[in-house]
Amino acid sequence: MGEKICGTYFRNDPERPLAYGEVELINPPRQRLRGEPKKEGIPVQPVIVGFCGTDHELMMMGRRGELGPKFPAGQTRLINGHEGVVWVPSQNRFAIVLIRGGDSVDPTRYTEDESYFEYGCDQADGLFCDRMYVNPDMLLSIPEGHVREGRIDLSFAKKMVFPDPFACMLFQLERMEDLGSAHWFRQTARRLGCGEEEARAAARDEIFARTVIFGLGTTGMFIGDVIRQAHPSARIVFVARSPEDSPKVQFALRQAGGVYVRSRHERMEDLAADICSALGGRATTFIGVSGSAVEHQIAFTHRVLGCNGLYNSFSLGPKITFDSMPFGFENHLIFGSINFRQDHMEQAIRMLAGSPYDQIVELIDKEEFIADPMGAYENKIYCAGAPMKTAVIWDPDRINRQG
């Protein structure tokens, strides 16, 4: 029998797909990248862990009996959790877990002959437990100045539940810049009367001239933030259902700039007209992060996305449809990709360290959470009126609450 610890875990069960209790640890050798040796993990102790929408979706998959492919090999459960800070006893330091690895040149963009795993999400156990094992090459450093006498400052720790989604948004920015540059540079060169290199640089900026971000969860907020930092002249319009004076909307506008259009129209064409009015024209880029089918209807059926526009589908669930006649003649470019690389995550850690994003993280008491994990998910973490982000301090002895 292997070592046993306590944690929360998913299983295929129509009634209780998420449970807390004693589980047996596993430590199979894992590979960060193709060409590197497989290594057994070293023990780490989770300190603070954030809850992600993926956790909720995995719970629903377990309720439907669909989690089999997500379990680690030979197991019938998956310890969840993929956002947070861990303590590495053997190295006497805190770290952020690089979630994705595998037999791939780049596990975030693996191909048909490659494989991947994700701690807490897919074939590898995660952070909602007292102890876990992580490939030592997948423990990323944190900036100096946030640890005192073996404890990490709470304000900084809260920010460190975000490197995974923030890194995803840095990847989205990179993809939109690359695609926008390639999509626009020829007409930009003719309009500006310049060569290809200058035109591509200009097009990388111009693609964000009128940007719609449809949805205002943390991903919508983050993508607005990184676009604003990289392209200060961008006009950004957030669209969501929250009241204009809600703390979430006000925080997003302060952090990422932009304009807000509240979605409460009886007719979608009226919403589309208000978005275009706020933009000052049709969108050059439309980013869907709401998880709603309204996204593509507003963009394509109601023509918010302009000629030569870029459509970034970052929602999981809705189907995208469009009329092929205007789609072809208006030269739209559609892409979808939910990934990041290690360098994106390292950049995210640095950027988040200097941000105010700890202000949108609320804590749930660990004892309340483990007493009824499903109840916490359904009634506090993923419910109407829930905080933008919820986290749990798993090891209070490693937290400096005064920092």
C-alpha positions as CSV (number, residue, x, y, z in Angstrom):
1,M,0.0,0.0,0.0
2,G,1.2,3.5,-0.8
3,E,1.3,6.6,1.2
4,K,-2.2,8.0,2.1
5,I,-3.2,11.6,2.5
6,C,-6.4,13.6,2.7
7,G,-7.8,15.6,-0.2
8,T,-10.7,16.3,-2.5
9,Y,-11.1,14.1,-5.5
10,F,-13.5,13.6,-8.5
11,R,-15.0,10.3,-9.4
12,N,-17.7,8.9,-11.6
13,D,-20.8,9.1,-9.4
14,P,-24.2,10.5,-10.2
15,E,-24.8,11.6,-6.7
16,R,-21.4,12.5,-5.2
17,P,-18.9,13.1,-8.0
18,L,-16.7,15.3,-5.6
19,A,-15.7,13.9,-2.3
20,Y,-13.2,14.6,0.5
21,G,-11.3,11.9,2.3
22,E,-8.2,9.7,2.4
23,V,-6.6,8.8,-0.9
24,E,-3.5,6.8,-1.8
25,L,-0.7,8.9,-3.4
26,I,0.8,7.8,-6.7
27,N,4.1,9.0,-8.2
28,P,4.7,7.7,-11.7
29,P,7.6,9.2,-13.6
30,R,6.5,12.1,-15.7
31,Q,8.0,14.0,-18.6
32,R,8.0,17.8,-19.0
33,L,8.9,17.9,-22.7
34,R,9.7,15.5,-25.5
35,G,13.4,14.6,-25.4
36,E,13.7,15.1,-21.7
37,P,13.9,12.1,-19.2
38,K,10.9,11.0,-17.2
39,K,11.3,11.9,-13.6
40,E,9.6,10.8,-10.4
41,G,8.0,13.7,-8.6
42,I,9.2,15.3,-5.4
43,P,6.8,15.9,-2.6
44,V,5.2,19.4,-2.3
45,Q,2.7,20.7,0.1
46,P,-0.2,22.9,-1.3
47,V,-0.5,26.2,0.6
48,I,-3.3,28.1,-1.2
49,V,-5.4,26.8,-4.0
50,G,-7.9,28.6,-6.3
51,F,-11.1,27.2,-7.7
52,C,-11.4,27.3,-11.5
53,G,-14.4,26.8,-13.8
54,T,-12.7,23.7,-15.0
55,D,-13.1,22.2,-11.6
56,H,-16.9,22.7,-11.8
57,E,-17.0,21.2,-15.3
58,L,-15.0,18.2,-14.2
59,M,-17.5,17.7,-11.3
60,M,-20.4,17.7,-13.8
61,M,-18.5,15.2,-16.0
62,G,-18.2,12.9,-13.0
63,R,-21.9,13.2,-12.4
64,R,-22.5,12.1,-16.0
65,G,-19.9,9.3,-15.7
66,E,-17.5,10.8,-18.3
67,L,-14.3,11.2,-16.2
68,G,-12.6,7.9,-17.1
69,P,-10.1,9.3,-19.6
70,K,-9.2,12.0,-17.1
71,F,-8.1,9.7,-14.3
72,P,-4.4,8.8,-13.7
73,A,-3.5,5.5,-15.1
74,G,-4.9,2.6,-13.0
75,Q,-7.0,5.0,-10.8
76,T,-10.7,5.6,-10.5
77,R,-10.3,9.1,-9.1
78,L,-8.6,12.4,-9.8
79,I,-7.4,14.8,-7.0
80,N,-8.4,18.2,-8.5
81,G,-6.9,21.7,-8.3
82,H,-4.4,23.3,-10.6
83,E,-4.1,26.9,-9.5
84,G,-2.0,28.0,-6.5
85,V,1.1,28.0,-4.4
86,V,3.0,25.0,-3.0
87,W,5.8,24.6,-0.5
88,V,8.7,22.4,-1.6
89,P,10.3,21.0,1.6
90,S,13.4,19.5,0.0
91,Q,14.2,22.9,-1.6
92,N,13.0,25.1,1.3
93,R,11.0,27.4,-1.1
94,F,7.6,28.2,-2.5
95,A,6.7,27.4,-6.1
96,I,4.0,27.6,-8.7
97,V,3.3,24.3,-10.5
98,L,3.6,24.3,-14.3
99,I,0.5,22.4,-14.9
100,R,1.0,20.8,-18.4
101,G,3.7,18.4,-19.4
102,G,4.0,15.3,-21.6
103,D,5.7,13.5,-24.5
104,S,5.4,16.7,-26.6
105,V,7.6,19.3,-28.2
106,D,5.2,21.8,-26.6
107,P,2.5,20.3,-24.4
108,T,0.2,23.3,-24.8
109,R,0.1,22.7,-28.6
110,Y,0.5,19.0,-28.9
111,T,0.0,17.1,-32.1
112,E,-1.6,13.8,-33.0
113,D,1.5,11.7,-32.3
114,E,2.1,13.4,-28.9
115,S,0.6,13.1,-25.5
116,Y,0.1,15.4,-22.5
117,F,-1.0,15.5,-18.9
118,E,-2.2,18.2,-16.6
119,Y,-1.9,18.2,-12.8
120,G,-5.3,18.4,-11.3
121,C,-7.1,18.2,-14.6
122,D,-6.1,15.3,-16.8
123,Q,-4.3,12.1,-15.9
124,A,-2.3,13.6,-12.9
125,D,-3.3,14.5,-9.4
126,G,-3.6,18.1,-8.3
127,L,-3.4,20.5,-5.4
128,F,-6.5,20.1,-3.3
129,C,-4.7,17.7,-0.9
130,D,-2.2,17.7,2.0
131,R,0.7,16.5,-0.2
132,M,1.4,15.7,-3.9
133,Y,4.2,14.8,-6.2
134,V,5.5,17.1,-9.0
135,N,8.2,16.7,-11.6
136,P,11.0,18.9,-10.1
137,D,11.4,20.6,-13.5
138,M,7.8,21.8,-13.3
139,L,8.1,23.9,-10.1
140,L,8.4,27.5,-11.2
141,S,10.1,30.2,-9.0
142,I,8.3,33.1,-7.5
143,P,9.8,36.7,-7.4
144,E,11.8,37.7,-4.3
145,G,10.4,39.9,-1.6
146,H,7.1,38.1,-0.8
147,V,8.3,35.5,1.8
148,R,9.3,36.2,5.4
149,E,10.5,33.6,7.9
150,G,9.1,30.8,5.8
151,R,5.7,32.3,5.3
152,I,4.3,33.8,2.1
153,D,2.4,37.1,2.2
154,L,-1.3,36.6,1.8
155,S,-1.8,39.4,-0.7
156,F,0.8,37.9,-3.0
157,A,-0.5,34.3,-2.5
158,K,-3.9,35.4,-3.6
159,K,-2.5,36.8,-6.8
160,M,-0.7,33.5,-7.4
161,V,-4.0,31.6,-8.0
162,F,-4.1,33.4,-11.4
163,P,-0.9,32.5,-13.3
164,D,-2.6,29.7,-15.2
165,P,-5.5,31.8,-16.6
166,F,-3.4,34.9,-17.0
167,A,-0.8,32.9,-19.0
168,C,-3.7,31.7,-21.2
169,M,-4.5,35.3,-21.9
170,L,-0.9,36.1,-22.8
171,F,-1.0,33.3,-25.2
172,Q,-4.3,34.7,-26.7
173,L,-2.6,38.1,-27.1
174,E,0.3,36.5,-28.9
175,R,-2.0,34.5,-31.2
176,M,-4.1,37.6,-32.0
177,E,-1.0,39.7,-32.8
178,D,0.4,37.0,-35.0
179,L,-2.8,36.3,-36.9
180,G,-3.8,40.0,-37.1
181,S,-0.4,40.8,-38.5
182,A,-0.6,38.1,-41.2
183,H,-4.3,38.9,-41.9
184,W,-4.0,42.6,-42.3
185,F,-0.4,43.5,-43.4
186,R,-1.0,43.6,-47.2
187,Q,-3.8,46.2,-47.1
188,T,-1.9,48.0,-44.3
189,A,1.2,48.2,-46.5
190,R,-0.8,49.7,-49.4
191,R,-2.6,52.1,-47.1
192,L,0.6,53.3,-45.4
193,G,2.8,53.0,-48.5
194,C,5.4,51.0,-46.6
195,G,7.2,47.7,-46.8
196,E,6.1,44.3,-45.3
197,E,8.1,44.5,-42.0
198,E,6.7,47.9,-41.1
199,A,3.2,46.9,-42.3
200,R,3.2,43.8,-40.1
201,A,4.2,45.8,-37.1
202,A,1.4,48.3,-37.7
203,A,-1.1,45.6,-38.3
204,R,-0.3,43.9,-35.0
205,D,-1.5,47.1,-33.4
206,E,-4.4,48.0,-35.7
207,I,-6.1,44.6,-35.2
208,F,-7.1,45.9,-31.7
209,A,-8.3,49.3,-32.8
210,R,-11.9,48.4,-31.9
211,T,-12.0,45.3,-29.6
212,V,-15.1,43.7,-28.1
213,I,-14.7,41.4,-25.1
214,F,-18.0,39.6,-24.7
215,G,-18.1,38.3,-21.1
216,L,-16.6,39.7,-17.9
217,G,-15.2,36.9,-15.8
218,T,-11.6,36.8,-14.9
219,T,-10.6,35.7,-18.4
220,G,-12.4,38.7,-19.9
221,M,-10.8,41.0,-17.4
222,F,-7.3,39.5,-18.0
223,I,-7.4,39.7,-21.8
224,G,-8.5,43.3,-21.6
225,D,-5.6,44.0,-19.2
226,V,-2.9,42.4,-21.4
227,I,-4.3,44.1,-24.6
228,R,-4.3,47.5,-22.9
229,Q,-0.7,47.0,-21.7
230,A,0.6,45.9,-25.1
231,H,-1.6,48.2,-27.2
232,P,-2.4,51.4,-25.2
233,S,-4.4,53.0,-28.1
234,A,-6.8,50.1,-28.4
235,R,-10.5,50.9,-27.8
236,I,-11.9,48.1,-25.7
237,V,-15.6,47.5,-25.1
238,F,-16.6,45.0,-22.4
239,V,-20.1,43.4,-22.7
240,A,-21.7,41.5,-19.8
241,R,-24.9,41.4,-17.8
242,S,-23.7,42.8,-14.5
243,P,-24.9,46.3,-13.5
244,E,-22.6,49.1,-14.4
245,D,-21.9,50.0,-10.8
246,S,-21.0,46.5,-9.7
247,P,-17.6,46.1,-8.1
248,K,-16.6,43.6,-10.8
249,V,-17.3,46.0,-13.6
250,Q,-15.7,49.0,-11.9
251,F,-12.6,47.0,-11.1
252,A,-12.3,45.8,-14.7
253,L,-12.6,49.3,-16.1
254,R,-10.0,50.6,-13.7
255,Q,-7.6,47.8,-14.4
256,A,-8.0,47.3,-18.1
257,G,-9.5,50.6,-19.2
258,G,-12.3,50.6,-21.8
259,V,-16.0,51.1,-22.0
260,Y,-18.8,49.0,-20.7
261,V,-22.1,48.0,-22.4
262,R,-24.6,46.1,-20.2
263,S,-26.4,43.3,-22.0
264,R,-30.0,43.6,-20.9
265,H,-31.7,44.3,-24.3
266,E,-34.8,42.5,-25.4
267,R,-33.6,42.4,-29.0
268,M,-30.1,41.4,-29.9
269,E,-30.0,43.9,-32.7
270,D,-30.3,46.6,-30.2
271,L,-27.5,45.3,-28.1
272,A,-25.4,45.0,-31.3
273,A,-26.2,48.7,-32.2
274,D,-25.1,49.8,-28.7
275,I,-21.8,47.9,-28.9
276,C,-21.0,49.4,-32.3
277,S,-21.9,52.9,-31.0
278,A,-19.5,52.4,-28.0
279,L,-16.8,51.1,-30.4
280,G,-17.2,53.9,-32.9
281,G,-17.8,51.4,-35.7
282,R,-17.7,47.6,-36.2
283,A,-15.2,45.6,-34.3
284,T,-11.7,44.8,-35.6
285,T,-11.5,42.0,-33.0
286,F,-14.3,40.2,-31.2
287,I,-13.3,37.9,-28.2
288,G,-16.0,35.6,-26.9
289,V,-15.4,34.6,-23.2
290,S,-19.0,34.4,-21.9
291,G,-19.8,30.7,-22.6
292,S,-23.0,31.8,-24.3
293,A,-24.2,31.3,-27.9
294,V,-25.1,35.0,-28.0
295,E,-21.5,35.7,-28.7
296,H,-21.4,34.4,-32.3
297,Q,-24.9,35.7,-33.0
298,I,-23.9,39.2,-32.0
299,A,-20.6,39.0,-33.9
300,F,-21.9,37.4,-37.2
301,T,-25.7,37.5,-37.5
302,H,-25.9,41.1,-36.1
303,R,-22.7,42.1,-37.8
304,V,-20.7,43.6,-34.9
305,L,-17.6,42.0,-36.3
306,G,-16.4,44.2,-39.2
307,C,-14.8,43.5,-42.5
308,N,-11.4,41.7,-42.1
309,G,-12.2,41.2,-38.4
310,L,-10.7,38.6,-36.1
311,Y,-13.0,36.3,-34.0
312,N,-11.4,34.7,-31.0
313,S,-13.5,31.9,-29.5
314,F,-12.3,31.3,-25.9
315,S,-15.7,29.9,-24.6
316,L,-16.2,26.2,-24.0
317,G,-19.6,24.9,-25.0
318,P,-21.3,27.2,-27.5
319,K,-21.4,26.3,-31.2
320,I,-20.3,28.9,-33.7
321,T,-22.4,29.3,-36.9
322,F,-22.2,31.9,-39.6
323,D,-23.7,32.6,-43.0
324,S,-21.0,31.7,-45.5
325,M,-21.9,34.4,-48.0
326,P,-21.1,37.5,-45.8
327,F,-18.4,35.5,-43.9
328,G,-16.5,35.0,-47.2
329,F,-17.0,38.5,-48.6
330,E,-16.2,40.2,-45.3
331,N,-13.0,38.2,-44.9
332,H,-13.5,37.1,-41.3
333,L,-10.8,35.1,-39.5
334,I,-11.9,32.7,-36.7
335,F,-9.7,30.9,-34.3
336,G,-9.9,29.1,-31.0
337,S,-7.1,27.9,-28.8
338,I,-6.9,27.5,-25.0
339,N,-3.3,27.1,-24.2
340,F,-0.1,28.7,-22.8
341,R,3.6,28.0,-22.7
342,Q,6.0,27.9,-19.7
343,D,7.4,31.3,-20.7
344,H,3.8,32.7,-20.6
345,M,3.3,31.4,-17.1
346,E,6.6,32.8,-15.9
347,Q,5.7,36.1,-17.5
348,A,2.3,35.9,-15.8
349,I,3.8,35.4,-12.4
350,R,6.0,38.5,-12.8
351,M,3.1,40.6,-14.1
352,L,0.6,39.5,-11.4
353,A,3.1,40.2,-8.6
354,G,2.8,43.9,-9.3
355,S,-1.0,43.8,-9.9
356,P,-4.0,44.5,-7.6
357,Y,-5.7,41.2,-8.5
358,D,-5.6,40.0,-4.9
359,Q,-8.5,42.4,-4.4
360,I,-10.9,40.1,-6.3
361,V,-10.0,36.9,-4.5
362,E,-12.2,35.8,-1.6
363,L,-11.4,33.0,0.8
364,I,-13.5,30.1,1.8
365,D,-12.7,28.5,5.1
366,K,-11.0,25.1,4.6
367,E,-13.0,23.3,7.2
368,E,-16.2,24.6,5.6
369,F,-15.0,23.4,2.2
370,I,-13.9,19.9,3.2
371,A,-17.0,19.3,5.3
372,D,-19.2,19.5,2.2
373,P,-17.2,20.1,-1.1
374,M,-20.2,19.8,-3.4
375,G,-22.3,22.1,-1.2
376,A,-19.5,24.7,-1.3
377,Y,-19.2,24.4,-5.1
378,E,-23.0,24.7,-5.7
379,N,-23.9,27.2,-3.0
380,K,-20.9,29.5,-2.6
381,I,-18.2,29.1,-5.3
382,Y,-20.2,28.5,-8.5
383,C,-23.5,30.1,-7.9
384,A,-25.3,33.4,-8.5
385,G,-23.6,36.2,-6.7
386,A,-20.4,34.2,-6.2
387,P,-17.1,36.1,-5.9
388,M,-15.1,36.6,-9.1
389,K,-12.5,34.2,-7.6
390,T,-12.6,31.9,-4.6
391,A,-9.5,30.3,-3.0
392,V,-8.8,28.2,0.1
393,I,-5.8,28.4,2.4
394,W,-4.8,24.7,2.6
395,D,-1.8,25.2,4.9
396,P,-2.4,28.3,7.2
397,D,1.0,27.8,8.9
398,R,2.7,28.9,5.6
399,I,0.7,32.1,5.2
400,N,1.6,35.5,6.5
401,R,-1.8,37.1,6.9
402,Q,-0.3,40.5,7.7
403,G,1.4,40.7,4.3
